[in-house]
Amino acid sequence: MISFGFGSVTLMPLDSDETTIKKTREWRNNPKIYQWCRQRTVISNQEHLRWFDSQSKDPSIQMFAIYGKQDFVGVCGLTSIDKSNQNAEFSLYINPGLHSCGFGTDALKTLLKHGFNDLNLNMIWGETFDGNPAAKVFDKIGMKLDGTRRQFYFKKGKFLDAHLYSMLRSECPF
């Protein structure tokens, strides 16, 4: 089993056991999480199982369970991994009951180190909606705001701006 960590977290490949599947679906369907995600509705069990199956078979996706001490606290990963252009998009969510405990910051640092050092990526990027408190984490660890896609998504009856953040390997301080 591969595991690596930084600070308060350890990342391990996302397991498809019943408990992990149940918790990740609960978290993804929690309004504190999905209001900041591209999903538009609550994810059904069948949709969630299909996602688990497809991501585990896709070489352009690496998803990880985030552990704080012994507890499963969240999920992060790299998606759209493009080895030719050496870039990928990051994904991250933490158990809603554990927000503001530092797990997201340490998980993102760990994920970036993995992407730059182990996968030889040059750039890792992410997207968030206007008002997402997670943007503070991106700023705090040194990610750059590349730009805003104005009124790019339509959710809950209104258009939302999407902010693009990235970090280059040469900018990674950890």
Contacts in CASP RR format, 6 or more apart in sequence:
PFRMAT RR
TARGET T0000
AUTHOR 0000-0000-0000
METHOD contacts of the structure
MODEL  1
MISFGFGSVTLMPLDSDETTIKKTREWRNNPKIYQWCRQRTVISNQEHLR
WFDSQSKDPSIQMFAIYGKQDFVGVCGLTSIDKSNQNAEFSLYINPGLHS
CGFGTDALKTLLKHGFNDLNLNMIWGETFDGNPAAKVFDKIGMKLDGTRR
QFYFKKGKFLDAHLYSMLRSECPF
1 12 0 8 1.000
1 13 0 8 1.000
2 12 0 8 1.000
2 13 0 8 1.000
3 10 0 8 1.000
3 11 0 8 1.000
3 12 0 8 1.000
4 10 0 8 1.000
4 11 0 8 1.000
4 110 0 8 1.000
4 113 0 8 1.000
4 114 0 8 1.000
5 11 0 8 1.000
5 106 0 8 1.000
5 110 0 8 1.000
6 106 0 8 1.000
6 109 0 8 1.000
6 110 0 8 1.000
6 113 0 8 1.000
6 174 0 8 1.000
7 106 0 8 1.000
7 109 0 8 1.000
7 110 0 8 1.000
8 68 0 8 1.000
8 69 0 8 1.000
8 102 0 8 1.000
8 103 0 8 1.000
8 106 0 8 1.000
9 66 0 8 1.000
9 67 0 8 1.000
9 68 0 8 1.000
9 73 0 8 1.000
9 103 0 8 1.000
9 104 0 8 1.000
9 106 0 8 1.000
9 107 0 8 1.000
9 110 0 8 1.000
10 66 0 8 1.000
10 67 0 8 1.000
10 68 0 8 1.000
11 64 0 8 1.000
11 65 0 8 1.000
11 66 0 8 1.000
11 67 0 8 1.000
11 76 0 8 1.000
11 107 0 8 1.000
11 110 0 8 1.000
11 111 0 8 1.000
11 114 0 8 1.000
12 64 0 8 1.000
12 65 0 8 1.000
12 67 0 8 1.000
13 62 0 8 1.000
13 63 0 8 1.000
13 64 0 8 1.000
13 65 0 8 1.000
14 20 0 8 1.000
14 24 0 8 1.000
14 52 0 8 1.000
14 55 0 8 1.000
14 56 0 8 1.000
14 63 0 8 1.000
14 64 0 8 1.000
14 65 0 8 1.000
14 75 0 8 1.000
15 65 0 8 1.000
16 52 0 8 1.000
16 53 0 8 1.000
16 56 0 8 1.000
19 72 0 8 1.000
20 65 0 8 1.000
20 72 0 8 1.000
21 48 0 8 1.000
21 49 0 8 1.000
21 52 0 8 1.000
23 72 0 8 1.000
23 95 0 8 1.000
24 48 0 8 1.000
24 74 0 8 1.000
24 75 0 8 1.000
25 43 0 8 1.000
25 45 0 8 1.000
25 48 0 8 1.000
27 33 0 8 1.000
27 74 0 8 1.000
27 75 0 8 1.000
27 93 0 8 1.000
27 94 0 8 1.000
27 95 0 8 1.000
27 96 0 8 1.000
28 34 0 8 1.000
28 37 0 8 1.000
28 39 0 8 1.000
28 43 0 8 1.000
28 48 0 8 1.000
28 93 0 8 1.000
29 42 0 8 1.000
29 43 0 8 1.000
30 96 0 8 1.000
32 96 0 8 1.000
32 99 0 8 1.000
33 93 0 8 1.000
33 96 0 8 1.000
34 42 0 8 1.000
35 129 0 8 1.000
35 155 0 8 1.000
36 128 0 8 1.000
36 129 0 8 1.000
36 132 0 8 1.000
36 134 0 8 1.000
37 93 0 8 1.000
38 153 0 8 1.000
40 155 0 8 1.000
43 51 0 8 1.000
55 61 0 8 1.000
55 63 0 8 1.000
59 81 0 8 1.000
60 79 0 8 1.000
60 80 0 8 1.000
60 81 0 8 1.000
60 82 0 8 1.000
61 77 0 8 1.000
61 78 0 8 1.000
61 79 0 8 1.000
61 80 0 8 1.000
61 81 0 8 1.000
62 77 0 8 1.000
62 78 0 8 1.000
62 81 0 8 1.000
62 119 0 8 1.000
63 75 0 8 1.000
63 76 0 8 1.000
63 77 0 8 1.000
63 91 0 8 1.000
64 75 0 8 1.000
64 76 0 8 1.000
64 77 0 8 1.000
64 111 0 8 1.000
65 72 0 8 1.000
65 74 0 8 1.000
65 75 0 8 1.000
66 72 0 8 1.000
66 73 0 8 1.000
66 74 0 8 1.000
66 75 0 8 1.000
66 76 0 8 1.000
66 94 0 8 1.000
66 103 0 8 1.000
66 104 0 8 1.000
66 107 0 8 1.000
67 73 0 8 1.000
68 103 0 8 1.000
72 95 0 8 1.000
73 94 0 8 1.000
73 95 0 8 1.000
73 98 0 8 1.000
73 101 0 8 1.000
73 103 0 8 1.000
74 93 0 8 1.000
74 94 0 8 1.000
74 95 0 8 1.000
74 98 0 8 1.000
74 103 0 8 1.000
74 107 0 8 1.000
75 91 0 8 1.000
75 92 0 8 1.000
75 93 0 8 1.000
76 90 0 8 1.000
76 91 0 8 1.000
76 92 0 8 1.000
76 93 0 8 1.000
76 104 0 8 1.000
76 107 0 8 1.000
76 108 0 8 1.000
76 111 0 8 1.000
77 90 0 8 1.000
77 91 0 8 1.000
77 92 0 8 1.000
77 111 0 8 1.000
78 88 0 8 1.000
78 89 0 8 1.000
78 90 0 8 1.000
78 91 0 8 1.000
78 111 0 8 1.000
78 114 0 8 1.000
78 115 0 8 1.000
78 119 0 8 1.000
78 121 0 8 1.000
78 124 0 8 1.000
79 88 0 8 1.000
79 89 0 8 1.000
79 90 0 8 1.000
79 91 0 8 1.000
80 88 0 8 1.000
80 89 0 8 1.000
81 88 0 8 1.000
81 119 0 8 1.000
81 121 0 8 1.000
82 88 0 8 1.000
83 119 0 8 1.000
85 122 0 8 1.000
86 120 0 8 1.000
86 121 0 8 1.000
86 122 0 8 1.000
86 123 0 8 1.000
87 121 0 8 1.000
87 122 0 8 1.000
87 123 0 8 1.000
87 124 0 8 1.000
87 125 0 8 1.000
88 115 0 8 1.000
88 119 0 8 1.000
88 121 0 8 1.000
88 124 0 8 1.000
88 125 0 8 1.000
89 124 0 8 1.000
89 125 0 8 1.000
89 126 0 8 1.000
89 127 0 8 1.000
90 108 0 8 1.000
90 111 0 8 1.000
90 112 0 8 1.000
90 124 0 8 1.000
90 125 0 8 1.000
90 126 0 8 1.000
92 104 0 8 1.000
92 107 0 8 1.000
92 108 0 8 1.000
92 111 0 8 1.000
92 134 0 8 1.000
94 101 0 8 1.000
94 103 0 8 1.000
94 104 0 8 1.000
94 107 0 8 1.000
99 133 0 8 1.000
104 137 0 8 1.000
105 137 0 8 1.000
105 140 0 8 1.000
105 141 0 8 1.000
108 137 0 8 1.000
108 138 0 8 1.000
108 141 0 8 1.000
109 141 0 8 1.000
109 174 0 8 1.000
111 124 0 8 1.000
112 124 0 8 1.000
112 141 0 8 1.000
112 167 0 8 1.000
112 172 0 8 1.000
112 174 0 8 1.000
113 172 0 8 1.000
113 174 0 8 1.000
115 121 0 8 1.000
115 124 0 8 1.000
116 122 0 8 1.000
116 124 0 8 1.000
116 169 0 8 1.000
116 172 0 8 1.000
121 169 0 8 1.000
122 168 0 8 1.000
122 169 0 8 1.000
123 166 0 8 1.000
123 167 0 8 1.000
123 168 0 8 1.000
123 169 0 8 1.000
124 166 0 8 1.000
124 167 0 8 1.000
125 146 0 8 1.000
125 164 0 8 1.000
125 165 0 8 1.000
125 166 0 8 1.000
125 167 0 8 1.000
126 164 0 8 1.000
126 165 0 8 1.000
126 166 0 8 1.000
127 149 0 8 1.000
127 162 0 8 1.000
127 163 0 8 1.000
127 164 0 8 1.000
127 165 0 8 1.000
128 134 0 8 1.000
128 135 0 8 1.000
128 138 0 8 1.000
128 162 0 8 1.000
128 163 0 8 1.000
128 165 0 8 1.000
129 153 0 8 1.000
129 155 0 8 1.000
129 160 0 8 1.000
129 161 0 8 1.000
129 162 0 8 1.000
129 163 0 8 1.000
130 148 0 8 1.000
130 160 0 8 1.000
130 161 0 8 1.000
130 162 0 8 1.000
130 163 0 8 1.000
135 163 0 8 1.000
135 165 0 8 1.000
138 145 0 8 1.000
138 165 0 8 1.000
139 145 0 8 1.000
141 167 0 8 1.000
141 173 0 8 1.000
141 174 0 8 1.000
142 167 0 8 1.000
142 171 0 8 1.000
142 173 0 8 1.000
143 165 0 8 1.000
143 166 0 8 1.000
143 167 0 8 1.000
144 165 0 8 1.000
144 166 0 8 1.000
144 167 0 8 1.000
144 171 0 8 1.000
145 163 0 8 1.000
145 164 0 8 1.000
145 165 0 8 1.000
146 164 0 8 1.000
146 165 0 8 1.000
146 166 0 8 1.000
147 163 0 8 1.000
147 164 0 8 1.000
148 161 0 8 1.000
148 162 0 8 1.000
148 163 0 8 1.000
148 164 0 8 1.000
149 161 0 8 1.000
149 162 0 8 1.000
149 163 0 8 1.000
149 164 0 8 1.000
150 161 0 8 1.000
151 159 0 8 1.000
151 160 0 8 1.000
151 161 0 8 1.000
152 159 0 8 1.000
152 160 0 8 1.000
152 161 0 8 1.000
152 162 0 8 1.000
153 159 0 8 1.000
153 160 0 8 1.000
153 162 0 8 1.000
154 160 0 8 1.000
END
